Amino acid sequence: MEVPYGRYEEAYKAIHSALNGLMAPPPGKRITRLAFAWNMDGTVATIKAFMGDELLFTLTFSWNMDGSLREVART
């Protein structure tokens, strides 16, 4: 889904929908905390999901030069 720049509510909903599967915790776990890291240009670099102090997974974001999202990788 492509959302025009400046339509933040639509963008957040689109991101939520796209990340829903990527954000699923491992079986038997639940996400209790998220930690965000930002790039110098204000884009999201990583989102780390935790259950307590246990790191469940990390999402790493890659961006195109035009500011559009290129890739989200889960590790």
A tleap script that builds the chain and sets N, CA, C and O, in Angstrom:
source leaprc.protein.ff14SB
mol = sequence {
  NMET GLU VAL PRO TYR GLY ARG TYR GLU GLU
  ALA TYR LYS ALA ILE HIE SER ALA LEU ASN
  GLY LEU MET ALA PRO PRO PRO GLY LYS ARG
  ILE THR ARG LEU ALA PHE ALA TRP ASN MET
  ASP GLY THR VAL ALA THR ILE LYS ALA PHE
  MET GLY ASP GLU LEU LEU PHE THR LEU THR
  PHE SER TRP ASN MET ASP GLY SER LEU ARG
  GLU VAL ALA ARG CTHR
}
set mol.1.N position { 0.843 -1.172 0.000 }
set mol.1.CA position { 0.000 0.000 0.000 }
set mol.1.C position { 0.885 1.231 0.000 }
set mol.1.O position { 1.818 1.325 0.798 }
set mol.2.N position { 0.607 2.161 -0.873 }
set mol.2.CA position { 1.370 3.402 -0.946 }
set mol.2.C position { 0.544 4.532 -0.342 }
set mol.2.O position { -0.618 4.726 -0.697 }
set mol.3.N position { 1.157 5.271 0.573 }
set mol.3.CA position { 0.481 6.366 1.258 }
set mol.3.C position { 1.224 7.651 0.935 }
set mol.3.O position { 2.442 7.707 1.103 }
set mol.4.N position { 0.522 8.697 0.472 }
set mol.4.CA position { 1.176 9.967 0.180 }
set mol.4.C position { 1.839 10.565 1.420 }
set mol.4.O position { 1.352 10.400 2.539 }
set mol.5.N position { 2.938 11.251 1.210 }
set mol.5.CA position { 3.676 11.900 2.282 }
set mol.5.C position { 2.769 12.873 3.036 }
set mol.5.O position { 1.973 13.597 2.438 }
set mol.6.N position { 2.907 12.873 4.351 }
set mol.6.CA position { 2.144 13.799 5.179 }
set mol.6.C position { 0.837 13.236 5.708 }
set mol.6.O position { 0.192 13.872 6.541 }
set mol.7.N position { 0.433 12.074 5.252 }
set mol.7.CA position { -0.813 11.460 5.727 }
set mol.7.C position { -0.444 10.412 6.768 }
set mol.7.O position { -0.521 9.207 6.531 }
set mol.8.N position { -0.040 10.919 7.929 }
set mol.8.CA position { 0.573 10.081 8.950 }
set mol.8.C position { -0.354 9.014 9.509 }
set mol.8.O position { 0.079 7.882 9.723 }
set mol.9.N position { -1.610 9.341 9.750 }
set mol.9.CA position { -2.527 8.343 10.302 }
set mol.9.C position { -2.672 7.164 9.349 }
set mol.9.O position { -2.662 6.011 9.781 }
set mol.10.N position { -2.805 7.444 8.067 }
set mol.10.CA position { -2.898 6.369 7.067 }
set mol.10.C position { -1.595 5.577 7.014 }
set mol.10.O position { -1.608 4.352 6.894 }
set mol.11.N position { -0.481 6.281 7.102 }
set mol.11.CA position { 0.819 5.612 7.051 }
set mol.11.C position { 0.993 4.676 8.238 }
set mol.11.O position { 1.448 3.544 8.072 }
set mol.12.N position { 0.634 5.140 9.444 }
set mol.12.CA position { 0.761 4.291 10.627 }
set mol.12.C position { -0.126 3.055 10.508 }
set mol.12.O position { 0.286 1.961 10.894 }
set mol.13.N position { -1.329 3.215 9.984 }
set mol.13.CA position { -2.219 2.053 9.800 }
set mol.13.C position { -1.624 1.084 8.786 }
set mol.13.O position { -1.674 -0.129 8.986 }
set mol.14.N position { -1.058 1.609 7.693 }
set mol.14.CA position { -0.453 0.752 6.674 }
set mol.14.C position { 0.750 0.008 7.235 }
set mol.14.O position { 0.936 -1.178 6.961 }
set mol.15.N position { 1.564 0.703 8.017 }
set mol.15.CA position { 2.729 0.062 8.642 }
set mol.15.C position { 2.270 -1.019 9.612 }
set mol.15.O position { 2.830 -2.115 9.631 }
set mol.16.N position { 1.257 -0.719 10.413 }
set mol.16.CA position { 0.738 -1.703 11.366 }
set mol.16.C position { 0.269 -2.960 10.640 }
set mol.16.O position { 0.586 -4.074 11.058 }
set mol.17.N position { -0.476 -2.789 9.566 }
set mol.17.CA position { -0.975 -3.941 8.812 }
set mol.17.C position { 0.175 -4.745 8.220 }
set mol.17.O position { 0.177 -5.974 8.283 }
set mol.18.N position { 1.152 -4.052 7.647 }
set mol.18.CA position { 2.273 -4.739 7.005 }
set mol.18.C position { 3.143 -5.478 8.011 }
set mol.18.O position { 3.683 -6.543 7.711 }
set mol.19.N position { 3.276 -4.912 9.200 }
set mol.19.CA position { 4.161 -5.509 10.202 }
set mol.19.C position { 3.467 -6.521 11.094 }
set mol.19.O position { 4.129 -7.182 11.894 }
set mol.20.N position { 2.169 -6.660 10.981 }
set mol.20.CA position { 1.418 -7.532 11.881 }
set mol.20.C position { 2.023 -8.938 11.937 }
set mol.20.O position { 2.246 -9.469 13.025 }
set mol.21.N position { 2.289 -9.538 10.787 }
set mol.21.CA position { 2.886 -10.874 10.768 }
set mol.21.C position { 4.322 -10.872 11.242 }
set mol.21.O position { 4.743 -11.790 11.946 }
set mol.22.N position { 5.078 -9.858 10.870 }
set mol.22.CA position { 6.474 -9.758 11.290 }
set mol.22.C position { 6.607 -9.564 12.795 }
set mol.22.O position { 7.612 -9.954 13.389 }
set mol.23.N position { 5.604 -8.967 13.403 }
set mol.23.CA position { 5.665 -8.642 14.824 }
set mol.23.C position { 5.114 -9.751 15.724 }
set mol.23.O position { 5.066 -9.585 16.943 }
set mol.24.N position { 4.702 -10.865 15.147 }
set mol.24.CA position { 4.160 -11.954 15.967 }
set mol.24.C position { 5.268 -12.539 16.844 }
set mol.24.O position { 6.328 -12.907 16.338 }
set mol.25.N position { 5.029 -12.626 18.146 }
set mol.25.CA position { 6.050 -13.204 19.033 }
set mol.25.C position { 6.166 -14.708 18.824 }
set mol.25.O position { 5.241 -15.331 18.303 }
set mol.26.N position { 7.289 -15.299 19.225 }
set mol.26.CA position { 7.431 -16.747 19.149 }
set mol.26.C position { 6.356 -17.430 20.005 }
set mol.26.O position { 5.835 -16.822 20.941 }
set mol.27.N position { 6.023 -18.679 19.694 }
set mol.27.CA position { 5.020 -19.407 20.486 }
set mol.27.C position { 5.371 -19.405 21.972 }
set mol.27.O position { 6.518 -19.637 22.355 }
set mol.28.N position { 4.368 -19.140 22.794 }
set mol.28.CA position { 4.556 -19.139 24.233 }
set mol.28.C position { 5.147 -17.849 24.791 }
set mol.28.O position { 5.350 -17.735 26.000 }
set mol.29.N position { 5.424 -16.887 23.930 }
set mol.29.CA position { 6.011 -15.610 24.361 }
set mol.29.C position { 5.013 -14.492 24.082 }
set mol.29.O position { 4.073 -14.652 23.303 }
set mol.30.N position { 5.246 -13.340 24.747 }
set mol.30.CA position { 4.444 -12.165 24.447 }
set mol.30.C position { 5.331 -10.938 24.546 }
set mol.30.O position { 6.272 -10.895 25.339 }
set mol.31.N position { 5.026 -9.963 23.748 }
set mol.31.CA position { 5.811 -8.734 23.726 }
set mol.31.C position { 5.344 -7.840 24.869 }
set mol.31.O position { 4.164 -7.509 24.978 }
set mol.32.N position { 6.300 -7.456 25.723 }
set mol.32.CA position { 5.975 -6.577 26.841 }
set mol.32.C position { 6.628 -5.206 26.695 }
set mol.32.O position { 6.270 -4.261 27.398 }
set mol.33.N position { 7.598 -5.107 25.770 }
set mol.33.CA position { 8.295 -3.834 25.607 }
set mol.33.C position { 8.874 -3.748 24.200 }
set mol.33.O position { 9.351 -4.743 23.655 }
set mol.34.N position { 8.829 -2.556 23.617 }
set mol.34.CA position { 9.456 -2.278 22.330 }
set mol.34.C position { 10.507 -1.204 22.528 }
set mol.34.O position { 10.292 -0.251 23.276 }
set mol.35.N position { 11.642 -1.350 21.862 }
set mol.35.CA position { 12.703 -0.347 21.893 }
set mol.35.C position { 12.980 0.085 20.454 }
set mol.35.O position { 13.171 -0.752 19.571 }
set mol.36.N position { 13.000 1.387 20.230 }
set mol.36.CA position { 13.190 1.941 18.898 }
set mol.36.C position { 14.564 2.591 18.788 }
set mol.36.O position { 15.054 3.191 19.745 }
set mol.37.N position { 15.186 2.469 17.611 }
set mol.37.CA position { 16.414 3.200 17.284 }
set mol.37.C position { 16.134 3.943 15.982 }
set mol.37.O position { 15.463 3.426 15.089 }
set mol.38.N position { 16.655 5.152 15.891 }
set mol.38.CA position { 16.351 6.036 14.765 }
set mol.38.C position { 17.616 6.355 13.980 }
set mol.38.O position { 18.709 6.426 14.541 }
set mol.39.N position { 17.454 6.544 12.680 }
set mol.39.CA position { 18.534 7.032 11.831 }
set mol.39.C position { 18.639 8.544 11.987 }
set mol.39.O position { 17.726 9.184 12.508 }
set mol.40.N position { 19.747 9.109 11.537 }
set mol.40.CA position { 19.967 10.552 11.640 }
set mol.40.C position { 18.897 11.362 10.902 }
set mol.40.O position { 18.615 12.501 11.276 }
set mol.41.N position { 18.303 10.782 9.861 }
set mol.41.CA position { 17.282 11.509 9.084 }
set mol.41.C position { 15.881 11.374 9.681 }
set mol.41.O position { 14.912 11.867 9.104 }
set mol.42.N position { 15.769 10.710 10.831 }
set mol.42.CA position { 14.483 10.581 11.506 }
set mol.42.C position { 13.699 9.338 11.147 }
set mol.42.O position { 12.603 9.140 11.671 }
set mol.43.N position { 14.222 8.494 10.272 }
set mol.43.CA position { 13.550 7.243 9.944 }
set mol.43.C position { 13.889 6.187 10.991 }
set mol.43.O position { 14.908 6.283 11.676 }
set mol.44.N position { 13.033 5.187 11.105 }
set mol.44.CA position { 13.258 4.099 12.057 }
set mol.44.C position { 14.387 3.212 11.547 }
set mol.44.O position { 14.372 2.787 10.392 }
set mol.45.N position { 15.359 2.934 12.399 }
set mol.45.CA position { 16.456 2.024 12.051 }
set mol.45.C position { 16.110 0.602 12.488 }
set mol.45.O position { 16.195 -0.340 11.700 }
set mol.46.N position { 15.716 0.460 13.765 }
set mol.46.CA position { 15.361 -0.865 14.288 }
set mol.46.C position { 14.236 -0.752 15.305 }
set mol.46.O position { 14.041 0.284 15.942 }
set mol.47.N position { 13.511 -1.839 15.433 }
set mol.47.CA position { 12.556 -2.026 16.517 }
set mol.47.C position { 12.911 -3.358 17.164 }
set mol.47.O position { 12.949 -4.394 16.500 }
set mol.48.N position { 13.169 -3.318 18.463 }
set mol.48.CA position { 13.479 -4.541 19.204 }
set mol.48.C position { 12.288 -4.880 20.091 }
set mol.48.O position { 11.751 -4.022 20.791 }
set mol.49.N position { 11.888 -6.141 20.047 }
set mol.49.CA position { 10.757 -6.621 20.845 }
set mol.49.C position { 11.283 -7.480 21.993 }
set mol.49.O position { 12.102 -8.377 21.794 }
set mol.50.N position { 10.799 -7.187 23.184 }
set mol.50.CA position { 11.247 -7.880 24.389 }
set mol.50.C position { 10.075 -8.481 25.149 }
set mol.50.O position { 8.950 -7.985 25.086 }
set mol.51.N position { 10.361 -9.552 25.866 }
set mol.51.CA position { 9.480 -10.066 26.908 }
set mol.51.C position { 10.295 -9.927 28.184 }
set mol.51.O position { 11.206 -10.712 28.447 }
set mol.52.N position { 9.952 -8.916 28.970 }
set mol.52.CA position { 10.815 -8.574 30.103 }
set mol.52.C position { 12.148 -8.094 29.573 }
set mol.52.O position { 12.199 -7.154 28.779 }
set mol.53.N position { 13.244 -8.738 30.008 }
set mol.53.CA position { 14.578 -8.390 29.515 }
set mol.53.C position { 15.035 -9.292 28.373 }
set mol.53.O position { 16.123 -9.104 27.830 }
set mol.54.N position { 14.210 -10.269 28.008 }
set mol.54.CA position { 14.574 -11.216 26.943 }
set mol.54.C position { 14.249 -10.626 25.574 }
set mol.54.O position { 13.096 -10.300 25.288 }
set mol.55.N position { 15.275 -10.490 24.728 }
set mol.55.CA position { 15.071 -10.023 23.358 }
set mol.55.C position { 14.426 -11.143 22.550 }
set mol.55.O position { 14.986 -12.232 22.421 }
set mol.56.N position { 13.249 -10.865 22.011 }
set mol.56.CA position { 12.540 -11.867 21.215 }
set mol.56.C position { 12.943 -11.801 19.746 }
set mol.56.O position { 13.170 -12.834 19.115 }
set mol.57.N position { 13.033 -10.595 19.202 }
set mol.57.CA position { 13.458 -10.406 17.815 }
set mol.57.C position { 13.743 -8.937 17.571 }
set mol.57.O position { 13.369 -8.067 18.358 }
set mol.58.N position { 14.418 -8.683 16.453 }
set mol.58.CA position { 14.722 -7.321 16.019 }
set mol.58.C position { 14.233 -7.152 14.591 }
set mol.58.O position { 14.458 -8.016 13.744 }
set mol.59.N position { 13.566 -6.044 14.327 }
set mol.59.CA position { 13.208 -5.653 12.964 }
set mol.59.C position { 14.183 -4.568 12.539 }
set mol.59.O position { 14.357 -3.571 13.241 }
set mol.60.N position { 14.821 -4.761 11.386 }
set mol.60.CA position { 15.766 -3.788 10.842 }
set mol.60.C position { 15.178 -3.218 9.557 }
set mol.60.O position { 14.782 -3.958 8.656 }
set mol.61.N position { 15.128 -1.891 9.489 }
set mol.61.CA position { 14.501 -1.197 8.370 }
set mol.61.C position { 15.568 -0.640 7.433 }
set mol.61.O position { 16.557 -0.062 7.884 }
set mol.62.N position { 15.363 -0.816 6.119 }
set mol.62.CA position { 16.220 -0.241 5.089 }
set mol.62.C position { 15.371 0.734 4.275 }
set mol.62.O position { 14.213 0.458 3.961 }
set mol.63.N position { 15.965 1.871 3.943 }
set mol.63.CA position { 15.233 2.948 3.270 }
set mol.63.C position { 15.875 3.290 1.941 }
set mol.63.O position { 17.096 3.227 1.799 }
set mol.64.N position { 15.047 3.655 0.958 }
set mol.64.CA position { 15.524 4.150 -0.331 }
set mol.64.C position { 15.920 5.617 -0.192 }
set mol.64.O position { 15.544 6.278 0.776 }
set mol.65.N position { 16.672 6.116 -1.151 }
set mol.65.CA position { 17.118 7.510 -1.124 }
set mol.65.C position { 15.946 8.498 -1.152 }
set mol.65.O position { 16.062 9.617 -0.654 }
set mol.66.N position { 14.822 8.080 -1.734 }
set mol.66.CA position { 13.648 8.979 -1.795 }
set mol.66.C position { 12.823 8.951 -0.512 }
set mol.66.O position { 11.785 9.608 -0.430 }
set mol.67.N position { 13.273 8.200 0.486 }
set mol.67.CA position { 12.578 8.137 1.772 }
set mol.67.C position { 11.543 7.035 1.874 }
set mol.67.O position { 10.915 6.878 2.921 }
set mol.68.N position { 11.351 6.266 0.810 }
set mol.68.CA position { 10.398 5.158 0.871 }
set mol.68.C position { 11.070 3.931 1.482 }
set mol.68.O position { 12.283 3.746 1.375 }
set mol.69.N position { 10.268 3.114 2.112 }
set mol.69.CA position { 10.755 1.915 2.773 }
set mol.69.C position { 11.156 0.879 1.735 }
set mol.69.O position { 10.365 0.545 0.853 }
set mol.70.N position { 12.378 0.369 1.832 }
set mol.70.CA position { 12.870 -0.633 0.905 }
set mol.70.C position { 12.648 -2.045 1.439 }
set mol.70.O position { 12.200 -2.929 0.709 }
set mol.71.N position { 12.968 -2.254 2.740 }
set mol.71.CA position { 12.914 -3.622 3.267 }
set mol.71.C position { 12.811 -3.593 4.784 }
set mol.71.O position { 13.317 -2.683 5.441 }
set mol.72.N position { 12.144 -4.608 5.327 }
set mol.72.CA position { 12.129 -4.858 6.758 }
set mol.72.C position { 12.597 -6.300 6.940 }
set mol.72.O position { 12.023 -7.223 6.362 }
set mol.73.N position { 13.631 -6.484 7.738 }
set mol.73.CA position { 14.170 -7.820 7.979 }
set mol.73.C position { 14.017 -8.141 9.463 }
set mol.73.O position { 14.241 -7.290 10.324 }
set mol.74.N position { 13.635 -9.377 9.744 }
set mol.74.CA position { 13.484 -9.829 11.131 }
set mol.74.C position { 14.603 -10.786 11.476 }
set mol.74.O position { 14.882 -11.730 10.736 }
set mol.75.N position { 15.242 -10.533 12.609 }
set mol.75.CA position { 16.313 -11.432 13.079 }
set mol.75.C position { 16.056 -11.774 14.531 }
set mol.75.O position { 16.829 -12.518 15.136 }
savepdb mol mol.pdb
quit
